[in-house]
Amino acid sequence: MTKYQLYYWDIEGRAEFICLLFHYAGVEFEDIRFPKEDWPQLKKRLAGTDDLERAQIDALISHFEDFFKASIQSDVAIIAGFRPGDKDQARKNLQEKFAPGTEKEEVCIFEKYIKEADNGFYFKSGLTWADFFLNTFWGFIDEVVPGFLEQYPKLKEAYDLFYNLPKIKEYYETYGHDKRIVIACSDSRM
């Protein structure tokens, strides 16, 4: 069985609720706390190389959140079973919004980041947490709307690069690539 590790400062902060959820659910995990002074070194790994890039990552994810809330959140919530509604209709809504030939300006902004980074990732420093966040979402959309990634060559490039990273590839070879939300869409019991 998987044993989770929770890394956080040695205070009760934003991650405390995760710790409490693990305890409440009886999930075994390792609670790894560290001094606040150690955070910059740990954060460097995937958060960007400097304050400017970290701000750019935050801005890109904020743009994604605005795009998500304005255009697809309700359909995704229905597909995932978090809201009542017709899952088939929600899937059709997404297919209409993102069908090949319906290029979205909001999505093109993400392509611009990849193009400017010129390394297949969203930022010049290489792999950041934004790559994890965005590529998993684009994969979901491509499952619901076949051909979605094909109309955005830079998104496809970033997606392929990400899922071929040795550690990511190894993870999916070990645990499988389970598209849970997409499966939930066709499960009439949910």
Buried (B, 14 or more C-beta within 10 A) or exposed (E): EEEEEBEBBEEEEEBEEBBEEBEEEEEEBEBEEEEEEEBEEEEEEBBBEEEEBBEBBEEBBEBBEEBEEEBBBBBBBBBBBBEEBEBEEBBEBBBEBBEEEEEBEEBEEBBEBBEEBEBBBBBBBBBBBBBEBBBEBBBBBBBBBEEBBEBBEBBBBBBEBBBEEEEBEEEEEEEEEEBEBBEBBEEEEE
